[in-house]
Amino acid sequence: MPNLKLGPLHLRRIDTTRNMRRFYLLSIQPTLFGGVSLIRDWGRIGTTGQTMVQTFDASAEAGEAFGRLERAKRRRGYTSAEEESEVSSISRGLRIHLRCLEREVTETVEPDGTI
Protein backbone atom coordinates (compact mmCIF):
# COMPACT_ATOMS: atom_id res chain seq x y z
CA MET A 1 0.00 0.00 0.00
CA PRO A 2 1.54 3.38 -1.00
CA ASN A 3 1.90 5.97 1.71
CA LEU A 4 -0.39 8.98 1.25
CA LYS A 5 1.14 12.36 1.99
CA LEU A 6 -2.22 13.99 2.69
CA GLY A 7 -2.35 15.41 6.18
CA PRO A 8 -5.48 16.42 8.03
CA LEU A 9 -7.33 19.30 6.40
CA HIS A 10 -9.25 21.70 8.64
CA LEU A 11 -11.75 23.88 6.78
CA ARG A 12 -13.99 26.62 8.16
CA ARG A 13 -16.94 28.58 6.89
CA ILE A 14 -17.87 31.67 8.88
CA ASP A 15 -20.63 34.04 7.81
CA THR A 16 -21.65 36.37 10.63
CA THR A 17 -24.59 37.80 8.68
CA ARG A 18 -26.17 34.32 8.60
CA ASN A 19 -24.94 33.29 12.09
CA MET A 20 -22.94 30.50 10.44
CA ARG A 21 -19.75 29.12 12.04
CA ARG A 22 -18.99 25.67 10.63
CA PHE A 23 -15.96 23.40 10.51
CA TYR A 24 -15.10 20.43 8.32
CA LEU A 25 -12.13 18.16 9.02
CA LEU A 26 -10.82 15.54 6.58
CA SER A 27 -8.11 13.02 7.42
CA ILE A 28 -6.84 9.71 6.05
CA GLN A 29 -5.62 6.95 8.35
CA PRO A 30 -4.59 3.32 7.77
CA THR A 31 -6.80 0.50 9.06
CA LEU A 32 -5.62 -2.62 10.88
CA PHE A 33 -6.46 -4.81 7.88
CA GLY A 34 -4.41 -3.06 5.20
CA GLY A 35 -7.08 -0.65 3.98
CA VAL A 36 -7.41 3.09 4.36
CA SER A 37 -10.08 5.11 6.16
CA LEU A 38 -11.25 8.59 5.21
CA ILE A 39 -12.47 10.28 8.38
CA ARG A 40 -14.81 13.27 8.11
CA ASP A 41 -15.76 15.47 11.07
CA TRP A 42 -18.15 18.38 10.68
CA GLY A 43 -20.40 20.65 12.67
CA ARG A 44 -20.73 24.04 14.30
CA ILE A 45 -17.48 25.53 15.65
CA GLY A 46 -17.37 24.99 19.41
CA THR A 47 -19.24 21.67 19.32
CA THR A 48 -18.00 18.10 18.87
CA GLY A 49 -20.01 17.77 15.66
CA GLN A 50 -20.52 14.53 13.78
CA THR A 51 -18.10 11.93 12.42
CA MET A 52 -18.27 9.63 9.41
CA VAL A 53 -15.69 6.97 8.52
CA GLN A 54 -15.41 5.56 4.99
CA THR A 55 -13.12 2.59 4.42
CA PHE A 56 -11.35 1.95 1.12
CA ASP A 57 -9.30 -0.99 -0.10
CA ALA A 58 -6.75 1.21 -1.89
CA SER A 59 -5.16 4.46 -0.77
CA ALA A 60 -5.66 5.91 -4.25
CA GLU A 61 -9.44 5.61 -3.86
CA ALA A 62 -9.27 7.35 -0.48
CA GLY A 63 -7.12 10.12 -1.97
CA GLU A 64 -9.62 10.68 -4.78
CA ALA A 65 -12.50 10.89 -2.31
CA PHE A 66 -10.45 13.29 -0.14
CA GLY A 67 -9.83 15.57 -3.15
CA ARG A 68 -13.44 15.40 -4.30
CA LEU A 69 -14.75 16.37 -0.84
CA GLU A 70 -12.21 19.17 -0.47
CA ARG A 71 -13.17 20.68 -3.84
CA ALA A 72 -16.88 20.48 -2.99
CA LYS A 73 -16.39 22.24 0.36
CA ARG A 74 -14.19 24.97 -1.12
CA ARG A 75 -16.82 25.61 -3.80
CA ARG A 76 -19.32 26.15 -0.99
CA GLY A 77 -17.16 28.81 0.64
CA TYR A 78 -15.03 26.86 3.12
CA THR A 79 -11.45 28.07 3.58
CA SER A 80 -8.58 26.41 5.39
CA ALA A 81 -8.03 27.45 9.00
CA GLU A 82 -4.46 28.57 8.18
CA GLU A 83 -5.62 30.89 5.39
CA GLU A 84 -8.28 32.34 7.65
CA SER A 85 -5.83 33.02 10.49
CA GLU A 86 -3.47 34.81 8.08
CA VAL A 87 -6.30 37.02 6.82
CA SER A 88 -7.52 37.79 10.34
CA SER A 89 -4.01 38.72 11.52
CA ILE A 90 -3.57 41.04 8.53
CA SER A 91 -6.95 42.68 9.11
CA ARG A 92 -6.18 42.98 12.85
CA GLY A 93 -2.91 44.74 11.97
CA LEU A 94 -4.73 47.10 9.62
CA ARG A 95 -7.31 47.95 12.28
CA ILE A 96 -4.55 48.77 14.78
CA HIS A 97 -2.78 50.91 12.17
CA LEU A 98 -6.00 52.80 11.39
CA ARG A 99 -6.64 53.45 15.09
CA CYS A 100 -3.13 54.89 15.44
CA LEU A 101 -3.69 57.13 12.42
CA GLU A 102 -7.01 58.32 13.84
CA ARG A 103 -5.31 59.21 17.13
CA GLU A 104 -2.58 61.14 15.31
CA VAL A 105 -5.16 63.08 13.30
CA THR A 106 -7.30 63.95 16.32
CA GLU A 107 -4.22 64.95 18.34
CA THR A 108 -2.93 67.31 15.64
CA VAL A 109 -6.25 69.10 15.11
CA GLU A 110 -6.54 72.36 17.06
CA PRO A 111 -9.65 73.07 19.16
CA ASP A 112 -10.89 75.56 16.55
CA GLY A 113 -10.67 72.82 13.87
CA THR A 114 -7.48 73.99 12.15
CA ILE A 115 -4.56 71.70 11.61
VENLIN-V196290 format. One record per pair of residues at least 24 apart in sequence whose ideal C-beta (glycine too) atoms are under 10 Angstrom apart, sorted by the first residue. I is the first residue (numbers start at 1). J is the second residue. D is the distance in whole Angstrom. If there is no record, write none. Layout:
# VENLIN-V196290
{{I:J:D} {I:J:D}}
This chain:
# VENLIN-V196290
{{1:30:7} {1:34:6} {1:35:8} {1:36:7} {1:57:9} {1:58:7} {1:59:6} {1:60:10} {2:36:10} {2:58:9} {2:59:6} {2:60:8} {2:63:9} {3:30:9} {3:59:8} {4:28:5} {4:29:10} {4:30:9} {4:36:7} {4:59:5} {4:60:9} {4:62:7} {4:63:6} {4:66:8} {5:63:9} {6:38:10} {6:59:9} {6:62:8} {6:63:6} {6:66:6} {6:67:9} {6:70:9} {8:39:9} {8:41:9} {9:66:8} {9:69:9} {9:70:6} {9:73:9} {9:78:10} {9:80:7} {9:81:9} {9:82:10} {10:41:9} {10:78:10} {10:80:7} {10:81:4} {10:82:8} {10:84:10} {11:42:9} {11:69:10} {11:70:8} {11:73:5} {11:74:7} {11:76:10} {11:77:10} {11:78:4} {11:79:7} {11:80:6} {11:81:7} {11:83:9} {11:84:9} {12:45:7} {12:73:10} {12:77:10} {12:78:6} {12:79:6} {12:80:8} {12:81:6} {12:83:9} {12:84:6} {12:85:10} {13:45:9} {13:73:8} {13:74:10} {13:76:7} {13:77:5} {13:78:5} {13:79:7} {13:84:10} {14:45:8} {14:77:9} {14:78:10} {14:79:9} {14:84:8} {14:88:10} {15:77:8} {19:44:10} {20:44:9} {20:45:10} {20:77:9} {21:45:4} {21:46:7} {21:47:10} {22:49:9} {22:73:10} {22:76:10} {22:77:9} {22:78:8} {23:47:9} {23:49:7} {23:78:9} {23:81:8} {24:49:9} {24:69:8} {24:70:9} {24:72:10} {24:73:5} {24:74:10} {24:76:9} {24:78:6} {25:49:8} {25:51:9} {25:81:9} {26:65:9} {26:66:6} {26:67:10} {26:69:6} {26:70:6} {26:73:8} {27:66:9} {28:54:10} {28:56:9} {28:59:7} {28:62:5} {28:63:7} {28:65:9} {28:66:6} {29:53:9} {29:62:9} {30:59:8} {30:62:10} {31:55:6} {31:56:9} {31:57:10} {33:57:10} {34:58:10} {35:59:9} {35:61:9} {35:62:8} {36:60:9} {36:61:8} {36:62:4} {36:63:8} {36:65:10} {36:66:10} {37:62:7} {38:62:5} {38:63:9} {38:64:10} {38:65:5} {38:66:6} {38:69:8} {40:65:9} {40:66:9} {40:69:7} {40:73:10} {42:73:9} {42:78:10}}
